[in-house]
Amino acid sequence: MRSDGHVRFIKVSSRLQMAVAAGVSLLALGWVITVASVAVHRLTESTDRDSLLNREARVESAENRVAAYRKGLGGVADDLKRRQDFIEKMVSAHLGALPQDKRAGETVSDSGPQAASTVAKISASVPEAAGLARQEARQLAFVEQLTRYADRRAQADAQQMRHLGLNPDTMLSQMDRGEAMGGPLLSLSTSANGSLDPRFERLGLSLERMSALDNGLQRLPRLLPAKLDYISSGFGYRSDPFTHRGSFHPGLDFRGPIGAPIYAAARGVVSFAGQKSGYGNCIEVTHGNGVVTRYAHMSAFRAHLGSQVAAGQTIGAIGSTGRSTGPHLHFEVRINDRPVNPRPFLETASHVSQNPGGNAPVFD
């Protein structure tokens, strides 16, 4: 230290330096612990407060419902009516109007007359419960309408399958055998004793059948496999282009330029991608239930073995590989490894679904 022309030296020992450093460290650690404690305390208070608010909300909700029941069953019946109104409006918005009529041959129950009698008896003996009885009758009628809707939609799907030469019952049995299923048992019931009302059970079975047939129909080849002008060779008997003698042609030939895209006719899994004798470069797509589509003479692959493909997805390009006289797509539909005429499948494309090219099939 320099002062008035004099210089003085102050020495700080290493022991003193260590003591000062230790003191500073302890002070810093104490400050960190204090801040952390305050933060944890505030977080705990916030969590406890949120939990209390949630419990209060649940108690309040339960108390409100108890109060509503104490005021009278009429108010509860009004709430149930509004909820049923909401459900029916949502269903109508997404599914359309449910069938109100009864058709010959349908096995759906009709609870209308019995429900009307029940409402009348309850209204006479327990007037305050008349509103609940009316809502119960309305609920049962709604369940029966939903069942009719599911049955009629399943019937329409089955009719389309028959038009394509398929047996819908056989396809359903194949679905049952082929699907991998499992999981915990979660039983359904409609009564406090654990039983299931037969009308609700019937609704579940009808919806299950409808869903299965819808799924099966979506897996059938219904999109044009190529954006082309016309079919150059049909299914069945023809004069072989090489030998000029009678032969069987197991598919349809679509003429087109080399490199033109080839589309999957339905969603499925690529089960073969390579070369086949006579077919050249070939892709096969398995759609389930024994249905396979085959695309041959390709100039390029746009999908590989094991690929999940969507309906209308590009899977290859037109070429002239294999036994071919010019660029075209050879397209087959095979059911249980038996070739069937693809024409009925593709004839539905224009009014069931649309392929990426926007072309409806043209047959000559």
Secondary structure as the mmCIF struct_conf table of DSSP 4:
data_model
#
loop_
_struct_conf.conf_type_id
_struct_conf.id
_struct_conf.beg_label_comp_id
_struct_conf.beg_label_asym_id
_struct_conf.beg_label_seq_id
_struct_conf.end_label_comp_id
_struct_conf.end_label_asym_id
_struct_conf.end_label_seq_id
STRN STRN1 ARG A 2 SER A 3
TURN_TY1_P TURN_TY1_P1 ASP A 4 GLY A 5
STRN STRN2 HIS A 6 VAL A 7
HELX_RH_AL_P HELX_RH_AL_P1 SER A 14 LYS A 71
HELX_RH_AL_P HELX_RH_AL_P2 LEU A 73 LEU A 95
BEND BEND1 ALA A 97 ALA A 97
HELX_LH_PP_P HELX_LH_PP_P1 LEU A 98 PRO A 99
BEND BEND2 ASP A 101 ASP A 101
TURN_TY1_P TURN_TY1_P2 ALA A 104 GLY A 105
HELX_RH_AL_P HELX_RH_AL_P3 GLY A 112 SER A 125
HELX_RH_3T_P HELX_RH_3T_P1 PRO A 127 ALA A 129
HELX_RH_AL_P HELX_RH_AL_P4 ALA A 130 HIS A 163
TURN_TY1_P TURN_TY1_P3 LEU A 164 GLY A 165
HELX_RH_AL_P HELX_RH_AL_P5 PRO A 168 GLY A 178
BEND BEND3 THR A 190 SER A 191
TURN_TY1_P TURN_TY1_P4 ALA A 192 ASN A 193
BEND BEND4 GLY A 194 GLY A 194
HELX_RH_AL_P HELX_RH_AL_P6 PRO A 198 GLN A 218
TURN_TY1_P TURN_TY1_P5 ARG A 219 ARG A 219
BEND BEND5 LEU A 220 LEU A 220
BEND BEND6 LEU A 223 LEU A 223
BEND BEND7 PRO A 225 PRO A 225
STRN STRN3 ALA A 226 ALA A 226
BEND BEND8 ASP A 229 ASP A 229
STRN STRN4 ILE A 231 SER A 233
BEND BEND9 PHE A 235 PHE A 235
STRN STRN5 GLY A 236 SER A 239
TURN_TY1_P TURN_TY1_P6 PRO A 241 THR A 243
BEND BEND10 ARG A 245 ARG A 245
STRN STRN6 GLY A 246 HIS A 249
BEND BEND11 GLY A 251 GLY A 251
STRN STRN7 LEU A 252 ARG A 255
TURN_TY1_P TURN_TY1_P7 ILE A 258 GLY A 259
STRN STRN8 PRO A 261 TYR A 263
BEND BEND12 ALA A 265 ARG A 267
STRN STRN9 GLY A 268 LYS A 276
TURN_TY1_P TURN_TY1_P8 SER A 277 TYR A 279
STRN STRN10 GLY A 280 GLY A 288
TURN_TY1_P TURN_TY1_P9 ASN A 289 GLY A 290
STRN STRN11 VAL A 291 ALA A 296
BEND BEND13 HIS A 297 HIS A 297
STRN STRN12 MET A 298 PHE A 301
BEND BEND14 ARG A 302 ALA A 303
TURN_TY1_P TURN_TY1_P10 LEU A 305 GLY A 306
STRN STRN13 GLN A 308 VAL A 309
TURN_TY1_P TURN_TY1_P11 ALA A 311 GLY A 312
STRN STRN14 THR A 314 ILE A 318
STRN STRN15 GLY A 319 GLY A 319
BEND BEND15 GLY A 322 ARG A 323
BEND BEND16 THR A 325 PRO A 327
STRN STRN16 HIS A 328 ILE A 335
TURN_TY1_P TURN_TY1_P12 ASN A 336 ASP A 337
STRN STRN17 ARG A 338 VAL A 340
BEND BEND17 PRO A 342 PRO A 342
HELX_RH_AL_P HELX_RH_AL_P7 ARG A 343 GLU A 347
TURN_TY1_P TURN_TY1_P13 THR A 348 THR A 348
HELX_RH_AL_P HELX_RH_AL_P8 ALA A 349 VAL A 352
TURN_TY1_P TURN_TY1_P14 PRO A 356 GLY A 357
HELX_LH_PP_P HELX_LH_PP_P2 ASN A 359 PRO A 361
#
